[in-house]
């Protein structure tokens, strides 16, 4: 597990989820393939996603908080 400040999209494994929470309260969980579809590169830092992604509810950009739900070694969250 990599600390969040240093984590890149390439560090996400199968089952790891990136939680994006907008200031308006909208929360979504994304996987690495979903982020690649949104135009994020594998070497991009996860914390930089908040400036790139737009909220589907309020259409704002740059107001999100990014966190990661790492899958543990046994396959559970």
N, C-alpha and C positions, 0 to 999 in steps of 0.2 A: 504494500500500500504506500502510495506517494503522498506527501503532504499537499494540501489543496493549493497552496501558493505556488508550488512547482509542478503541479499535475498538468499534463498535456492530454489531448484527445487520444493520442497513441497509447497512453497509459491505461485507458479503459479496457477492461476485458469483457468477456461474455457475462452478462448478468449485472454489470455495473450500470448504474443509472445516474444521470445528471439532473438534478432538480433545479428548475428555474422558477423563482417566485418574484412576481412583479409587485411593485408598490401598491397596485390596485387590488391585490389579493389573489390574482389568478396564478395558479400553480400548475406546472406541467413537468413530466418526467420524460427525459430523452435518452436514447442509447447512442453509442458512437456512430452506427450507420445512419441514424436519423440526423445527427449533426453534420455528417458528410453530405447528406442530401441538401441541407440548408446552406452549404457552401463553406463550411469550416474545414480547415486543413488538419492533417494528423499532428503537425507540430505546433498547432495553436494552443496557447494556455487556456485552461478552462475558465479562469477568472476574467479573461478578455472577452468571453462570450456575451457578457451583459451589455456591452456596447454594440455588439453586432446584431443580436436578436431583437425582434419586435414582438410586443405582446399582442396576442390575438383578441384580447378583450378591449383594452383601452388604446391600442395602436401606438403606444409609447415605446421609445427606444432608450436604453441606458438607465432604466429604473429598476433593473432586476438584481436579485441576489442569487448567486450561483452556489450550489452545494453538491456533494457527491454522496450517493448511497453505494458504498463499496460492497460487493458480494464477498462474504467470508470464505475461508478455505473449504468449508463443508458444503458450499453452494447455497447458503442462506444469507439473507440480508442482515 
